[in-house]
Amino acid sequence: MFEYADFTLRNPAYALKHWRNQPEVRRNMLEFRNENAANGCVWCGRTGKLDVHHKIPVAVNPYMAHVKANMAMLCSSGCHLVIGHNRNYATRYEQELDDVCAVSEVIDIRKFNESSTS
């Protein structure tokens, strides 16, 4: 235990890089997945192959990694990359994910209204 603490004090970049492997972060991510998997992707509604997405990335603020309010379910078949990270995992993330997903709900309502009037 002390060796790991000493190692992380000497190598803070390693600790930040592997922040999401911390037990509390892993536990909260798993709990969030179990609680919200039935709801599906917040953008498209798919229920298969879901990822837990951090609204504020761990690299930007590692202290928010364990907070469930900072998490969202996005499907790994495109929504995580396109909606969550603006098509670039390395340098971009969507700062207003909740607002973007609210637009998706408006689009779904329009599709429903169009199909019910036909």
The first five atom37 places (N, CA, C, CB, O) and aatype in JSON, in Angstrom:
{
  "aatype": [12, 13, 6, 18, 0, 3, 13, 16, 10, 1, 2, 14, 0, 18, 0, 10, 11, 8, 17, 1, 2, 5, 14, 6, 19, 1, 1, 2, 12, 10, 6, 13, 1, 2, 6, 2, 0, 0, 2, 7, 4, 19, 17, 4, 7, 1, 16, 7, 11, 10, 3, 19, 8, 8, 11, 9, 14, 19, 0, 19, 2, 14, 18, 12, 0, 8, 19, 11, 0, 2, 12, 0, 12, 10, 4, 15, 15, 7, 4, 8, 10, 19, 9, 7, 8, 2, 1, 2, 18, 0, 16, 1, 18, 6, 5, 6, 10, 3, 3, 19, 4, 0, 19, 15, 6, 19, 9, 3, 9, 1, 11, 13, 2, 6, 15, 15, 16, 15],
  "atom_mask": [
    [1, 1, 1, 1, 1],
    [1, 1, 1, 1, 1],
    [1, 1, 1, 1, 1],
    [1, 1, 1, 1, 1],
    [1, 1, 1, 1, 1],
    [1, 1, 1, 1, 1],
    [1, 1, 1, 1, 1],
    [1, 1, 1, 1, 1],
    [1, 1, 1, 1, 1],
    [1, 1, 1, 1, 1],
    [1, 1, 1, 1, 1],
    [1, 1, 1, 1, 1],
    [1, 1, 1, 1, 1],
    [1, 1, 1, 1, 1],
    [1, 1, 1, 1, 1],
    [1, 1, 1, 1, 1],
    [1, 1, 1, 1, 1],
    [1, 1, 1, 1, 1],
    [1, 1, 1, 1, 1],
    [1, 1, 1, 1, 1],
    [1, 1, 1, 1, 1],
    [1, 1, 1, 1, 1],
    [1, 1, 1, 1, 1],
    [1, 1, 1, 1, 1],
    [1, 1, 1, 1, 1],
    [1, 1, 1, 1, 1],
    [1, 1, 1, 1, 1],
    [1, 1, 1, 1, 1],
    [1, 1, 1, 1, 1],
    [1, 1, 1, 1, 1],
    [1, 1, 1, 1, 1],
    [1, 1, 1, 1, 1],
    [1, 1, 1, 1, 1],
    [1, 1, 1, 1, 1],
    [1, 1, 1, 1, 1],
    [1, 1, 1, 1, 1],
    [1, 1, 1, 1, 1],
    [1, 1, 1, 1, 1],
    [1, 1, 1, 1, 1],
    [1, 1, 1, 0, 1],
    [1, 1, 1, 1, 1],
    [1, 1, 1, 1, 1],
    [1, 1, 1, 1, 1],
    [1, 1, 1, 1, 1],
    [1, 1, 1, 0, 1],
    [1, 1, 1, 1, 1],
    [1, 1, 1, 1, 1],
    [1, 1, 1, 0, 1],
    [1, 1, 1, 1, 1],
    [1, 1, 1, 1, 1],
    [1, 1, 1, 1, 1],
    [1, 1, 1, 1, 1],
    [1, 1, 1, 1, 1],
    [1, 1, 1, 1, 1],
    [1, 1, 1, 1, 1],
    [1, 1, 1, 1, 1],
    [1, 1, 1, 1, 1],
    [1, 1, 1, 1, 1],
    [1, 1, 1, 1, 1],
    [1, 1, 1, 1, 1],
    [1, 1, 1, 1, 1],
    [1, 1, 1, 1, 1],
    [1, 1, 1, 1, 1],
    [1, 1, 1, 1, 1],
    [1, 1, 1, 1, 1],
    [1, 1, 1, 1, 1],
    [1, 1, 1, 1, 1],
    [1, 1, 1, 1, 1],
    [1, 1, 1, 1, 1],
    [1, 1, 1, 1, 1],
    [1, 1, 1, 1, 1],
    [1, 1, 1, 1, 1],
    [1, 1, 1, 1, 1],
    [1, 1, 1, 1, 1],
    [1, 1, 1, 1, 1],
    [1, 1, 1, 1, 1],
    [1, 1, 1, 1, 1],
    [1, 1, 1, 0, 1],
    [1, 1, 1, 1, 1],
    [1, 1, 1, 1, 1],
    [1, 1, 1, 1, 1],
    [1, 1, 1, 1, 1],
    [1, 1, 1, 1, 1],
    [1, 1, 1, 0, 1],
    [1, 1, 1, 1, 1],
    [1, 1, 1, 1, 1],
    [1, 1, 1, 1, 1],
    [1, 1, 1, 1, 1],
    [1, 1, 1, 1, 1],
    [1, 1, 1, 1, 1],
    [1, 1, 1, 1, 1],
    [1, 1, 1, 1, 1],
    [1, 1, 1, 1, 1],
    [1, 1, 1, 1, 1],
    [1, 1, 1, 1, 1],
    [1, 1, 1, 1, 1],
    [1, 1, 1, 1, 1],
    [1, 1, 1, 1, 1],
    [1, 1, 1, 1, 1],
    [1, 1, 1, 1, 1],
    [1, 1, 1, 1, 1],
    [1, 1, 1, 1, 1],
    [1, 1, 1, 1, 1],
    [1, 1, 1, 1, 1],
    [1, 1, 1, 1, 1],
    [1, 1, 1, 1, 1],
    [1, 1, 1, 1, 1],
    [1, 1, 1, 1, 1],
    [1, 1, 1, 1, 1],
    [1, 1, 1, 1, 1],
    [1, 1, 1, 1, 1],
    [1, 1, 1, 1, 1],
    [1, 1, 1, 1, 1],
    [1, 1, 1, 1, 1],
    [1, 1, 1, 1, 1],
    [1, 1, 1, 1, 1],
    [1, 1, 1, 1, 1],
    [1, 1, 1, 1, 1]
  ],
  "atom_positions": [
    [[0.82, -1.2, 0.0], [0.0, 0.0, 0.0], [0.86, 1.25, 0.0], [-0.93, 0.0, 1.2], [0.62, 2.18, -0.78]],
    [[1.85, 1.28, 0.87], [2.71, 2.47, 0.96], [3.55, 2.64, -0.29], [3.62, 2.39, 2.18], [3.88, 3.77, -0.68]],
    [[3.9, 1.51, -0.93], [4.68, 1.61, -2.17], [3.86, 2.3, -3.26], [5.12, 0.21, -2.65], [4.39, 3.13, -4.0]],
    [[2.57, 1.96, -3.34], [1.71, 2.59, -4.35], [1.55, 4.07, -4.06], [0.33, 1.9, -4.39], [1.62, 4.89, -4.97]],
    [[1.34, 4.43, -2.8], [1.2, 5.84, -2.43], [2.47, 6.61, -2.76], [0.87, 5.98, -0.93], [2.41, 7.72, -3.29]],
    [[3.61, 6.02, -2.45], [4.88, 6.66, -2.76], [5.06, 6.81, -4.27], [6.05, 5.86, -2.17], [5.52, 7.84, -4.75]],
    [[4.67, 5.75, -5.02], [4.78, 5.79, -6.48], [3.91, 6.9, -7.07], [4.38, 4.44, -7.08], [4.37, 7.65, -7.93]],
    [[2.67, 7.01, -6.6], [1.77, 8.03, -7.16], [2.2, 9.44, -6.78], [0.34, 7.79, -6.69], [1.98, 10.38, -7.54]],
    [[2.8, 9.61, -5.61], [3.32, 10.93, -5.25], [4.48, 11.33, -6.15], [3.76, 10.95, -3.79], [4.63, 12.5, -6.5]],
    [[5.3, 10.36, -6.53], [6.42, 10.65, -7.42], [6.0, 10.74, -8.88], [7.5, 9.6, -7.27], [6.71, 11.35, -9.69]],
    [[4.85, 10.14, -9.23], [4.38, 10.1, -10.62], [2.92, 10.54, -10.69], [4.54, 8.68, -11.22], [2.04, 9.7, -10.93]],
    [[2.64, 11.81, -10.49], [1.23, 12.24, -10.48], [0.52, 12.03, -11.82], [1.15, 13.69, -10.11], [-0.7, 11.85, -11.83]],
    [[1.23, 12.06, -12.93], [0.6, 11.85, -14.23], [0.03, 10.44, -14.32], [1.63, 12.09, -15.37], [-1.03, 10.24, -14.93]],
    [[0.7, 9.47, -13.74], [0.19, 8.09, -13.74], [-1.11, 8.03, -12.96], [1.23, 7.11, -13.13], [-2.07, 7.39, -13.4]],
    [[-1.15, 8.68, -11.82], [-2.36, 8.66, -10.99], [-3.53, 9.29, -11.72], [-2.11, 9.38, -9.66], [-4.65, 8.77, -11.64]],
    [[-3.32, 10.39, -12.43], [-4.4, 11.02, -13.17], [-4.84, 10.16, -14.34], [-3.98, 12.39, -13.67], [-6.03, 10.05, -14.63]],
    [[-3.87, 9.56, -15.02], [-4.19, 8.73, -16.18], [-5.02, 7.52, -15.78], [-2.9, 8.28, -16.88], [-5.89, 7.09, -16.54]],
    [[-4.77, 6.98, -14.62], [-5.47, 5.78, -14.17], [-6.49, 6.09, -13.09], [-4.47, 4.76, -13.67], [-6.82, 5.22, -12.28]],
    [[-7.0, 7.3, -13.08], [-7.94, 7.72, -12.07], [-9.22, 6.9, -12.1], [-8.28, 9.18, -12.24], [-9.77, 6.55, -11.05]],
    [[-9.7, 6.57, -13.31], [-10.97, 5.84, -13.38], [-10.82, 4.39, -12.95], [-11.53, 5.9, -14.8], [-11.81, 3.67, -12.87]],
    [[-9.6, 3.94, -12.66], [-9.4, 2.59, -12.13], [-9.46, 2.56, -10.61], [-8.06, 2.04, -12.6], [-9.31, 1.49, -10.01]],
    [[-9.66, 3.7, -9.98], [-9.78, 3.74, -8.53], [-11.03, 2.97, -8.11], [-9.83, 5.2, -8.01], [-12.04, 3.0, -8.81]],
    [[-10.98, 2.27, -6.97], [-12.13, 1.44, -6.55], [-13.44, 2.21, -6.43], [-11.82, 0.78, -5.23], [-14.49, 1.71, -6.84]],
    [[-13.42, 3.41, -5.87], [-14.66, 4.17, -5.71], [-15.24, 4.57, -7.06], [-14.41, 5.42, -4.87], [-16.46, 4.53, -7.25]],
    [[-14.38, 4.94, -7.99], [-14.84, 5.33, -9.33], [-15.43, 4.12, -10.04], [-13.67, 5.92, -10.17], [-16.51, 4.21, -10.63]],
    [[-14.75, 2.98, -9.99], [-15.25, 1.75, -10.62], [-16.59, 1.34, -10.03], [-14.23, 0.61, -10.45], [-17.51, 0.98, -10.76]],
    [[-16.71, 1.4, -8.7], [-17.94, 1.0, -8.02], [-19.1, 1.91, -8.45], [-17.75, 1.06, -6.48], [-20.19, 1.42, -8.75]],
    [[-18.87, 3.22, -8.47], [-19.94, 4.15, -8.85], [-20.31, 4.01, -10.32], [-19.52, 5.58, -8.57], [-21.48, 4.13, -10.67]],
    [[-19.33, 3.76, -11.18], [-19.63, 3.55, -12.6], [-20.48, 2.3, -12.79], [-18.34, 3.45, -13.42], [-21.42, 2.3, -13.58]],
    [[-20.15, 1.23, -12.07], [-20.92, -0.01, -12.16], [-22.33, 0.19, -11.62], [-20.21, -1.13, -11.4], [-23.29, -0.28, -12.23]],
    [[-22.47, 0.87, -10.49], [-23.79, 1.16, -9.95], [-24.61, 2.01, -10.92], [-23.67, 1.88, -8.6], [-25.8, 1.76, -11.13]],
    [[-23.97, 3.02, -11.52], [-24.67, 3.88, -12.48], [-25.12, 3.07, -13.68], [-23.76, 5.04, -12.93], [-26.24, 3.25, -14.16]],
    [[-24.25, 2.18, -14.18], [-24.61, 1.33, -15.32], [-25.81, 0.45, -14.97], [-23.4, 0.46, -15.75], [-26.74, 0.33, -15.76]],
    [[-25.79, -0.17, -13.79], [-26.88, -1.06, -13.39], [-28.2, -0.29, -13.21], [-26.52, -1.78, -12.09], [-29.26, -0.81, -13.54]],
    [[-28.12, 0.93, -12.7], [-29.33, 1.73, -12.47], [-29.93, 2.27, -13.77], [-29.01, 2.88, -11.54], [-31.14, 2.44, -13.87]],
    [[-29.08, 2.56, -14.77], [-29.55, 3.27, -15.96], [-29.48, 2.48, -17.26], [-28.75, 4.51, -16.12], [-29.84, 3.01, -18.31]],
    [[-29.04, 1.24, -17.22], [-28.92, 0.46, -18.46], [-30.28, 0.22, -19.11], [-28.23, -0.88, -18.18], [-30.38, 0.19, -20.33]],
    [[-31.3, 0.05, -18.31], [-32.64, -0.21, -18.86], [-33.18, 1.01, -19.61], [-33.6, -0.6, -17.73], [-33.99, 0.85, -20.52]],
    [[-32.74, 2.2, -19.25], [-33.19, 3.43, -19.93], [-32.56, 3.58, -21.3], [-32.88, 4.65, -19.08], [-33.13, 4.24, -22.17]],
    [[-31.4, 2.98, -21.5], [-30.72, 3.04, -22.79], [-29.91, 4.3, -22.97], [0.0, 0.0, 0.0], [-29.71, 5.08, -22.04]],
    [[-29.44, 4.48, -24.18], [-28.63, 5.64, -24.55], [-29.46, 6.92, -24.42], [-28.08, 5.49, -26.0], [-30.61, 6.96, -24.85]],
    [[-28.87, 7.95, -23.83], [-29.62, 9.2, -23.63], [-29.86, 9.92, -24.95], [-28.87, 10.11, -22.66], [-30.7, 10.82, -25.0]],
    [[-29.15, 9.57, -26.0], [-29.36, 10.22, -27.29], [-30.32, 9.43, -28.16], [-28.03, 10.41, -28.0], [-31.33, 9.97, -28.61]],
    [[-30.01, 8.16, -28.42], [-30.8, 7.41, -29.4], [-31.73, 6.38, -28.77], [-29.89, 6.71, -30.35], [-32.63, 5.89, -29.46]],
    [[-31.55, 6.04, -27.51], [-32.44, 5.12, -26.84], [-32.08, 3.64, -26.97], [0.0, 0.0, 0.0], [-32.78, 2.8, -26.41]],
    [[-31.02, 3.31, -27.68], [-30.61, 1.91, -27.81], [-30.26, 1.35, -26.43], [-29.42, 1.77, -28.78], [-29.79, 2.08, -25.55]],
    [[-30.48, 0.06, -26.26], [-30.2, -0.55, -24.97], [-29.03, -1.52, -25.0], [-31.42, -1.26, -24.47], [-28.68, -2.09, -23.97]],
    [[-28.43, -1.73, -26.14], [-27.3, -2.65, -26.24], [-25.98, -1.92, -26.37], [0.0, 0.0, 0.0], [-25.92, -0.82, -26.91]],
    [[-24.92, -2.54, -25.87], [-23.56, -2.02, -25.96], [-23.47, -0.58, -25.46], [-23.06, -2.11, -27.39], [-23.13, 0.33, -26.23]],
    [[-23.76, -0.38, -24.19], [-23.74, 0.97, -23.61], [-22.43, 1.25, -22.9], [-24.9, 1.13, -22.63], [-21.82, 0.36, -22.3]],
    [[-22.0, 2.5, -22.97], [-20.81, 2.98, -22.27], [-21.23, 4.01, -21.23], [-19.78, 3.59, -23.26], [-22.19, 4.75, -21.43]],
    [[-20.51, 4.04, -20.12], [-20.7, 5.12, -19.15], [-19.8, 6.26, -19.6], [-20.36, 4.66, -17.67], [-18.58, 6.12, -19.68]],
    [[-20.41, 7.38, -19.89], [-19.69, 8.57, -20.37], [-19.61, 9.58, -19.25], [-20.38, 9.18, -21.62], [-20.6, 9.83, -18.55]],
    [[-18.43, 10.18, -19.07], [-18.28, 11.27, -18.09], [-18.53, 12.59, -18.81], [-16.85, 11.25, -17.43], [-17.84, 12.92, -19.78]],
    [[-19.51, 13.34, -18.34], [-19.84, 14.62, -18.97], [-18.65, 15.57, -18.9], [-21.07, 15.26, -18.3], [-18.28, 16.2, -19.9]],
    [[-18.06, 15.68, -17.73], [-16.79, 16.4, -17.59], [-15.72, 15.32, -17.54], [-16.75, 17.34, -16.28], [-15.69, 14.55, -16.58]],
    [[-14.85, 15.24, -18.54], [-13.91, 14.13, -18.62], [-13.0, 14.02, -17.39], [-13.06, 14.28, -19.86], [-12.71, 15.01, -16.72]],
    [[-12.58, 12.82, -17.14], [-11.69, 12.55, -16.02], [-10.39, 13.32, -16.19], [-11.41, 11.04, -15.88], [-9.8, 13.77, -15.21]],
    [[-9.94, 13.48, -17.41], [-8.7, 14.22, -17.66], [-8.84, 15.71, -17.34], [-8.27, 14.05, -19.12], [-7.86, 16.35, -16.96]],
    [[-10.04, 16.25, -17.47], [-10.27, 17.66, -17.18], [-10.43, 17.88, -15.68], [-11.5, 18.17, -17.93], [-9.84, 18.81, -15.12]],
    [[-11.23, 17.04, -15.03], [-11.45, 17.17, -13.59], [-11.55, 15.77, -12.99], [-12.73, 18.01, -13.29], [-12.64, 15.22, -12.92]],
    [[-10.43, 15.19, -12.56], [-10.46, 13.83, -12.04], [-11.27, 13.68, -10.75], [-9.06, 13.35, -11.79], [-11.68, 12.57, -10.41]],
    [[-11.49, 14.77, -10.04], [-12.25, 14.69, -8.8], [-13.75, 14.51, -9.04], [-12.01, 15.94, -7.97], [-14.49, 14.24, -8.1]],
    [[-14.19, 14.66, -10.28], [-15.59, 14.42, -10.64], [-15.81, 13.02, -11.2], [-16.06, 15.45, -11.66], [-16.92, 12.68, -11.6]],
    [[-14.76, 12.2, -11.24], [-14.85, 10.88, -11.87], [-15.82, 9.95, -11.16], [-13.49, 10.24, -11.91], [-16.44, 9.11, -11.8]],
    [[-15.97, 10.09, -9.85], [-16.83, 9.18, -9.1], [-18.26, 9.71, -8.92], [-16.22, 8.92, -7.75], [-19.11, 9.0, -8.38]],
    [[-18.53, 10.93, -9.35], [-19.84, 11.55, -9.13], [-20.83, 11.06, -10.19], [-19.72, 13.11, -9.18], [-20.61, 11.22, -11.39]],
    [[-21.92, 10.46, -9.73], [-22.91, 9.9, -10.66], [-23.61, 10.97, -11.49], [-23.94, 9.09, -9.9], [-24.05, 10.7, -12.6]],
    [[-23.72, 12.18, -10.96], [-24.35, 13.27, -11.72], [-23.5, 13.68, -12.91], [-24.59, 14.48, -10.82], [-23.98, 14.35, -13.82]],
    [[-22.24, 13.27, -12.92], [-21.33, 13.57, -14.01], [-21.33, 12.46, -15.07], [-19.91, 13.78, -13.47], [-20.57, 12.53, -16.03]],
    [[-22.17, 11.45, -14.91], [-22.17, 10.31, -15.82], [-23.43, 10.29, -16.67], [-22.05, 9.01, -15.03], [-24.49, 10.78, -16.27]],
    [[-23.3, 9.71, -17.85], [-24.43, 9.51, -18.76], [-24.2, 8.21, -19.51], [-24.59, 10.72, -19.75], [-23.06, 7.8, -19.72]],
    [[-25.29, 7.58, -19.91], [-25.2, 6.35, -20.7], [-25.28, 6.71, -22.17], [-26.33, 5.34, -20.3], [-26.25, 7.34, -22.62]],
    [[-24.27, 6.32, -22.92], [-24.26, 6.51, -24.37], [-23.89, 5.19, -25.02], [-23.25, 7.64, -24.8], [-23.07, 4.44, -24.48]],
    [[-24.5, 4.89, -26.15], [-24.18, 3.62, -26.81], [-22.83, 3.72, -27.5], [-25.28, 3.24, -27.83], [-22.43, 4.77, -27.99]],
    [[-22.14, 2.59, -27.52], [-20.81, 2.58, -28.11], [-20.84, 2.46, -29.62], [-19.99, 1.44, -27.53], [-19.79, 2.45, -30.26]],
    [[-22.02, 2.36, -30.2], [-22.13, 2.23, -31.65], [-22.18, 3.58, -32.35], [-23.37, 1.42, -32.01], [-22.77, 3.71, -33.42]],
    [[-21.58, 4.58, -31.77], [-21.47, 5.87, -32.43], [-21.82, 7.06, -31.56], [0.0, 0.0, 0.0], [-21.16, 8.09, -31.65]],
    [[-22.82, 6.93, -30.73], [-23.25, 8.09, -29.93], [-22.17, 8.56, -28.97], [-24.5, 7.75, -29.15], [-22.02, 9.76, -28.75]],
    [[-21.42, 7.63, -28.4], [-20.38, 8.02, -27.45], [-19.33, 8.9, -28.14], [-19.71, 6.79, -26.83], [-18.91, 9.92, -27.59]],
    [[-18.92, 8.5, -29.33], [-17.93, 9.29, -30.07], [-18.53, 10.57, -30.63], [-17.33, 8.46, -31.2], [-17.96, 11.65, -30.46]],
    [[-19.66, 10.47, -31.29], [-20.24, 11.61, -32.0], [-20.88, 12.62, -31.05], [-21.27, 11.14, -33.0], [-20.59, 13.81, -31.13]],
    [[-21.74, 12.16, -30.15], [-22.45, 13.06, -29.26], [-21.6, 13.45, -28.07], [-23.75, 12.42, -28.8], [-21.53, 14.62, -27.71]],
    [[-20.94, 12.48, -27.45], [-20.18, 12.75, -26.23], [-18.86, 13.45, -26.44], [0.0, 0.0, 0.0], [-18.41, 14.21, -25.58]],
    [[-18.22, 13.2, -27.6], [-16.87, 13.73, -27.8], [-16.69, 14.52, -29.09], [-15.89, 12.61, -27.79], [-15.56, 14.77, -29.5]],
    [[-17.77, 14.92, -29.73], [-17.68, 15.69, -30.97], [-16.73, 15.07, -31.99], [-17.25, 17.11, -30.67], [-15.94, 15.78, -32.63]],
    [[-16.8, 13.74, -32.13], [-16.04, 12.95, -33.1], [-14.54, 12.87, -32.84], [-16.25, 13.51, -34.45], [-13.8, 12.47, -33.73]],
    [[-14.07, 13.24, -31.65], [-12.64, 13.18, -31.39], [-12.42, 12.88, -29.91], [-11.94, 14.5, -31.8], [-12.51, 13.78, -29.07]],
    [[-12.13, 11.62, -29.59], [-11.92, 11.25, -28.19], [-10.74, 11.98, -27.56], [-11.69, 9.75, -28.08], [-10.75, 12.27, -26.36]],
    [[-9.73, 12.29, -28.36], [-8.48, 12.82, -27.8], [-8.59, 14.26, -27.32], [-7.4, 12.74, -28.83], [-8.03, 14.59, -26.27]],
    [[-9.29, 15.11, -28.03], [-9.21, 16.53, -27.7], [-10.53, 17.21, -27.41], [-8.56, 17.24, -28.78], [-10.53, 18.34, -26.93]],
    [[-11.67, 16.56, -27.7], [-12.94, 17.27, -27.57], [-13.92, 16.51, -26.7], [-13.55, 17.52, -28.94], [-13.86, 15.28, -26.59]],
    [[-14.81, 17.25, -26.09], [-15.94, 16.67, -25.38], [-17.09, 17.65, -25.43], [-15.58, 16.31, -23.9], [-16.88, 18.86, -25.57]],
    [[-18.28, 17.13, -25.32], [-19.48, 17.97, -25.37], [-19.72, 18.55, -23.99], [-20.71, 17.17, -25.86], [-20.0, 17.82, -23.04]],
    [[-19.63, 19.87, -23.88], [-19.75, 20.52, -22.58], [-21.19, 20.56, -22.09], [-19.2, 21.91, -22.64], [-21.43, 20.58, -20.89]],
    [[-22.14, 20.57, -22.98], [-23.55, 20.68, -22.61], [-24.31, 19.43, -23.08], [-24.19, 21.97, -23.21], [-25.25, 19.54, -23.87]],
    [[-23.9, 18.28, -22.61], [-24.5, 17.02, -23.06], [-25.99, 16.96, -22.75], [-23.79, 15.85, -22.41], [-26.76, 16.46, -23.57]],
    [[-26.4, 17.46, -21.6], [-27.82, 17.42, -21.24], [-28.66, 18.23, -22.22], [-28.03, 17.96, -19.81], [-29.76, 17.81, -22.59]],
    [[-28.15, 19.4, -22.65], [-28.88, 20.22, -23.62], [-28.95, 19.55, -24.98], [-28.22, 21.59, -23.76], [-29.97, 19.6, -25.66]],
    [[-27.86, 18.91, -25.38], [-27.82, 18.22, -26.67], [-28.84, 17.07, -26.66], [-26.39, 17.68, -26.97], [-29.55, 16.86, -27.65]],
    [[-28.9, 16.33, -25.57], [-29.84, 15.2, -25.49], [-31.28, 15.68, -25.39], [-29.5, 14.32, -24.28], [-32.19, 14.96, -25.8]],
    [[-31.52, 16.86, -24.87], [-32.87, 17.42, -24.84], [-33.37, 17.67, -26.26], [-32.9, 18.73, -24.02], [-34.56, 17.52, -26.53]],
    [[-32.46, 18.05, -27.16], [-32.82, 18.24, -28.57], [-33.27, 16.91, -29.16], [-31.62, 18.81, -29.37], [-34.2, 16.88, -29.97]],
    [[-32.63, 15.82, -28.78], [-33.01, 14.5, -29.26], [-34.44, 14.18, -28.87], [-32.07, 13.43, -28.72], [-35.19, 13.6, -29.66]],
    [[-34.85, 14.56, -27.64], [-36.23, 14.31, -27.21], [-37.21, 15.12, -28.04], [-36.39, 14.65, -25.72], [-38.3, 14.63, -28.34]],
    [[-36.87, 16.34, -28.41], [-37.74, 17.16, -29.25], [-37.89, 16.52, -30.62], [-37.17, 18.6, -29.39], [-38.99, 16.48, -31.17]],
    [[-36.8, 16.01, -31.18], [-36.85, 15.35, -32.48], [-37.75, 14.13, -32.41], [-35.42, 14.95, -32.95], [-38.56, 13.91, -33.32]],
    [[-37.64, 13.32, -31.34], [-38.49, 12.14, -31.19], [-39.96, 12.52, -31.12], [-38.09, 11.35, -29.95], [-40.81, 11.83, -31.7]],
    [[-40.29, 13.59, -30.41], [-41.68, 14.04, -30.31], [-42.2, 14.45, -31.68], [-41.8, 15.21, -29.32], [-43.35, 14.15, -32.02]],
    [[-41.38, 15.12, -32.48], [-41.8, 15.52, -33.83], [-42.08, 14.3, -34.69], [-40.73, 16.41, -34.49], [-43.06, 14.27, -35.43]],
    [[-41.21, 13.28, -34.62], [-41.42, 12.06, -35.4], [-42.73, 11.4, -34.99], [-40.24, 11.08, -35.22], [-43.48, 10.92, -35.84]],
    [[-43.0, 11.37, -33.69], [-44.24, 10.78, -33.19], [-45.45, 11.55, -33.7], [-44.24, 10.74, -31.65], [-46.43, 10.95, -34.14]],
    [[-45.4, 12.86, -33.64], [-46.52, 13.69, -34.11], [-46.74, 13.5, -35.61], [-46.26, 15.17, -33.8], [-47.89, 13.44, -36.05]],
    [[-45.67, 13.42, -36.4], [-45.82, 13.23, -37.84], [-46.44, 11.88, -38.17], [-44.47, 13.36, -38.53], [-47.27, 11.78, -39.06]],
    [[-46.02, 10.83, -37.43], [-46.54, 9.49, -37.73], [-47.99, 9.34, -37.26], [-45.65, 8.43, -37.07], [-48.75, 8.58, -37.86]],
    [[-48.38, 10.05, -36.21], [-49.76, 9.92, -35.71], [-50.76, 10.71, -36.56], [-49.84, 10.4, -34.26], [-51.95, 10.39, -36.55]],
    [[-50.3, 11.72, -37.29], [-51.21, 12.5, -38.13], [-51.39, 11.88, -39.5], [-50.69, 13.93, -38.29], [-52.32, 12.23, -40.23]],
    [[-50.52, 10.97, -39.86], [-50.62, 10.36, -41.2], [-51.71, 9.33, -41.28], [-49.31, 9.73, -41.59], [-51.91, 8.73, -42.33]]
  ]
}
